[in-house]
Amino acid sequence: MPQVTSHFVSPSFTHKKLEPPFYKDVVDVFEDRMVNWLLEPAKKLLDVPHGSVAAVALATSYIEGIEIYISGKDSEGKSKKFFRRGFKRIFPIVTVPILQEAIADALYNLLRCGFAHDAMFRNGIYFSDVRKEVFTVTWPKKNGEFDPAGRLESAVINPRRFIEGIEFHFKGYLKELRATKPTAAKGTFLAAVNLKWKLGEPGPVIGMTEEEFLNGA
């Protein structure tokens, strides 16, 4: 039976954009996917009543996902490690390494895993646009100093600033990918694309003609 002959690989491009998969075209598709399937929908949710939590939930997936392209490796079995690296890269909010890692680990458990496994953030995460900072974090102190044995008491997230931070990082990453000279970023990006996109393999099989698919047969 004939296959459906055309399909979109991103909101703006059909499969023909990647036949053959020239580097420039691959980056174009990557940008189109990230912007129009992830970042723009998240930004629109900010203006929907009660949509800010959903906006953060959607945008949170960027943190681990972008680290796959930056490292050129899969995060399977290493989700926490990839999230931690991605978070510190996108949000260098503190200068004390042990505190930054503690915050990243806490947000992985309460925010990322909360959304992924419970369909909701966990206790200790709050949302507010009252403060301009992306995160307002409270952590136990001992003798007036950060206590590394403590646990995150609360993290107040400004949803709009959170998404702005991710968008800022993504624009910088795209600039690296489109640099005129060879860069390490290009190599790891292509490694992740080869790992995840399966370019060159047969396309999707729907099992009906295009006419049958479009007409609901």
Secondary structure, DSSP 4 states (H G I P E B T S, - for coil): -PPP---BSSSS-BGGGGSS--HHHHHHHHHHHIIIIIIHHHHHHTTSTT-HHHHHHHHHHHHHHHHHHHHTS--TT-HHHHHHHHHHHH----S-HHHHHHHHHHHIIIIIHIIIIISSPPTTEEE-SSSSSSEEEE--EETTEE-TTS---EEEE-HHHHHHHHHHHHHHHHHHHT-SS--HHHHHHHHHHHHHT-TTS-----SS-HHHHHTT-
